[in-house]
Amino acid sequence: MTWNIHKNNPFRQVLDNGLVIIVQENHAIPAISISGFVKAGGMYDSQPPAPFDKGDEQAGCADFVANMLTRGTKNRTWQQIAEETESVGASIGVGCGMDAASFSARSLSKDFALALDILSDVLRNPTFPEEEIQKHRNQMLSSFKSWDDNPAQVGEKELRVSIYPSGHPYHRRLQGYEETISKFGRYNLLDFHRRYYRPEATILAVVGDIDANEAIAKIRELFGDWRSVVDPPAAFVIPPVEMREASKKIVSMMDKSQVEIFLGHKGISRTNPDFYAVDLMNRILGGSAGLGRLFNYVRDVQGLAYGVWSSFSAGIGEGPFIATAGVNPQNVEQAIQSILNEISRLRNDGITEQELADAKEMLIGNFSLSMETSSGIANVLLTSEMFELGLDYPKRHEQIYRAITKEQVEQAAREYLHPEKCSLVIAGPYTELGSRK
């Protein structure tokens, strides 16, 4: 594995203010990758002052904040941020997921101090200029119109609504909706930032051509005096979800040429002890483009779909299991039944030893490839810290998957696949009477 190239183990240190630092030396090339998570993702749109059952009314706030961080700080305009990073060939980025906000910086080793300084400024001192707020709002409103005209975007959005109750973080769209982001003002963004961008909620990983002690010292210099100005928010736990009964929704978009089918139900969290067996099971079902039973039978053998695959989105909460396909309008009913048949066949009849061996090789190989770059190593270390997998997780990864048995995967299929409970969303040129003529 690529991990063995990097002789030193990761260094982990927690600053007095609670910020977690992870450093992995990798002297293959004179460059450094900085990555991190802040517990300020979309799930926190539900936090006080937005009660859990009112979270949908605040949808998009976390994402809006994350996307505004590079648009001006107390020390730099957005133009200065861009000019300083570009002048040394570096990059700075901030994004948002449902579980956490993410940030990253890439630079040559000699420019590490500058990249870290800009990143510290962006995370700690955003000013949310009114002009930039309106620019981003307009960009998002334009994106919403585009997404609402895209059957794949519409289908997934409606499936989440079918699987999760109103107010649940996974029920809503991460980026919010026209009616929510239209109400956000500078105060809302500043308030969210003050409450959730906190040192004790932050994990920062550095991987690359730098001495670990030097990296930690520089991080302490730029982040060590970071203090929260408000009391910490109450602990937030995504509540477990009851498995809902099967449902069906059709979103007719008659000007489109292709129908998008979405089938799904609640899945598992990343910390579920059965995660690895479920991961292997999903790979066998359809977890990789061009591979798996769904692709082989629904697409190649029966010719019912242009593309078809499945996923278990395991995060802090119980993310969804989704099987999706793009199909000709004339094949909708057959494709739906074929997908359900394959899910049932895997659940009821099990798998072969060869399927399990192939799935293991694919997962282990993909993981090794993800560790080829400093940014890939950083992301694995961040995930290991966030889900308390241990910093030795990269070394244990192969052993964990090798140890999973055929019986464990089949048990996971019986426990976590429920074709009779799948909610169905059909988006595209289709109505209750069938496809367009």
Secondary structure as UniProt FT lines:
FT   HELIX           2..5
FT   STRAND          11..14
FT   TURN            16..17
FT   STRAND          20..25
FT   TURN            27..28
FT   STRAND          31..38
FT   HELIX           42..46
FT   TURN            48..49
FT   HELIX           52..58
FT   TURN            59..60
FT   HELIX           61..68
FT   TURN            69..70
FT   STRAND          72..73
FT   HELIX           78..87
FT   TURN            88..89
FT   STRAND          91..96
FT   STRAND          101..108
FT   HELIX           109..111
FT   HELIX           112..124
FT   HELIX           130..147
FT   TURN            148..149
FT   HELIX           151..163
FT   TURN            166..167
FT   HELIX           169..171
FT   TURN            174..175
FT   HELIX           178..181
FT   TURN            182..183
FT   HELIX           186..196
FT   HELIX           199..201
FT   STRAND          202..208
FT   HELIX           212..223
FT   TURN            224..225
FT   STRAND          248..252
FT   TURN            254..255
FT   STRAND          259..266
FT   TURN            270..271
FT   TURN            273..274
FT   HELIX           275..285
FT   TURN            289..290
FT   HELIX           294..301
FT   STRAND          307..312
FT   STRAND          320..327
FT   HELIX           329..331
FT   HELIX           332..349
FT   HELIX           353..370
FT   HELIX           374..386
FT   TURN            387..388
FT   TURN            391..392
FT   HELIX           393..402
FT   HELIX           406..416
FT   HELIX           419..421
FT   STRAND          423..428
FT   STRAND          430..431
FT   TURN            432..433
FT   STRAND          434..435
//
